[in-house]
């Protein structure tokens, strides 16, 4: 992802928005990344970021590249 795409992706809040953004911007996701975005997968890891919506530090990384994150408290997805 380019720095511009990463900034735009930070505003996305649902898996559907993330999948549509990836599709519309020609970003190829692996099968594993697609599974995680859709709510499956088993390779979430703890992250030390703060949620831009609620400020929680209860965050986990999504996928193998760690770009996508999800707040465990308010459930917002962000990059």
N, C-alpha and C positions, 0 to 999 in steps of 0.2 A: 504494500500500500504506500502511496505517496504521503508526504506530510499533510497535504490538503485533504486527502481522503480520510486520513486518520482523524483530523479535526472534525470533518463532517460526520464521521461514524460515532463520535462521542455523543452526539445528540440522539442517537437511536435508542429506543427503549424496549423493543420487543424482538423476539427471535424472527418474527415475520418481517419487521423493518430491516433487520440485519441481512436476511436472505435476499430481500428485494434490492437492497443497496448493493450487495455483492454482485447480483445478477446484472443490474443496470450499469454497473461500473466495470464489468468484465473481470471481476475478481474471482478466481477459481478457488473453491474450497474443496478440501479432501473429503472423502466419505466420512472420516472420523470427525472432522470439523462440522460437517453438515449434521451429523448425528447429535453432536453437543449443542449446536444452535437450536436444534429441534427439541431438545430436552433430554436426550439420552447421553450415552457415552459414560465413561468411567475414569476420565483423566483430568478432573478438576483439581486444581491445586490452590492452596491458600495464598493470598496476595496481601501486601501491606499498603495498598492504595486506599484512598477515601472516596466514597460515593459522591458524585457531584450533585445528586438530588437530596440525600438525607444526611450526608456527612459521616455515615457509618464506616468503620474500618473493617467490618465483617464482610470481606470481599473475596471472591475466588476467581481465578483465571479460567478462561474457557479455551479449550483446544490446545494444540501442541505448540503454537507460536506465542501464546500469552497475550495477544493483542486484545481480544474480547474479554471483558470482565463482567461479573454479575454481583450485585449487592445481595447478600443473603438476608438482609432485613427488609428492604423495600422492593427487591426483585428487579430493579432497573438494570438493564444491560448498557454497557458503555465501553469505549475503547481507551 
